[in-house]
């Protein structure tokens, strides 16, 4: 634990010394100031987060972390737990939505086994960081031990460090794990003081009765594992191996000056843990989209976050991150490639004749 806490404590606030220059450049582009709205905000956020000037986005990597959840035994998902390893294989075969959107946006996809209840053998395309074959049932006790949580987080931290060493410019987060909306909802409730009835959603497509059951399971889990200490205690008791891995990935990226695009509901739970345990991480994050999962809007408002997209998506996998990265890349291209008033020979002001 000390190693992780030392890493967290070593992450310093962003250097804001270039902020005025960045804003001045945006205002000098051939357009009315602020007329590109969120694109200008996104460009500025990315530049500050990466600390690279002029900004660049050449190498884009999305990490899809997968793990099983013991709480699936409570019937909280419309799909059986066997779907987790099946979807991992689909990722590796290139047939999932994230593969399509990653190819479309020029992102590399890396699939990480954080704790899937299956043996994939020696697959070179799969990054094996399996902690265990799924977490324990949070409705009956803690999801994982402290040692397991540390191992999962360290894997994420190490993967971020490797990506930085390879010249990655931006990281996206993705996830897969049947019942992981249950674990994520429980994490949000304990971390942000929210009620299960307020934010529990349909996940993979539960009907009304299924959502009621899921809500009761989350309430049981919260009661069974109380009281809660710091955010890492919440993660250990209620989270998943992929959530812990993503939290480590976010922390490792912040340490290495890599901006992270947080996908949706599940990735957001990992980001919330990282932000709560290390506020300096927040400045390095861009949130991809408003998930259609019930409660995500409430969570984002609680964290004072404005996401980039709102497409009524709730698939996960990093699909929202892939699309948002394309928008971020567009913002950076505007910053780098658009002419200034001076270079284009365009007047940056207009004399308005007084009315007679």
Beta strands, then each sheet from edge to edge (+ up, - down):
strand 1: 60-67
strand 2: 108-115
strand 3: 126-128
strand 4: 170-176
strand 5: 259-262
strand 6: 285-287
sheet 1: 3+ 2+ 1+ 4+ 5+ 6+
end
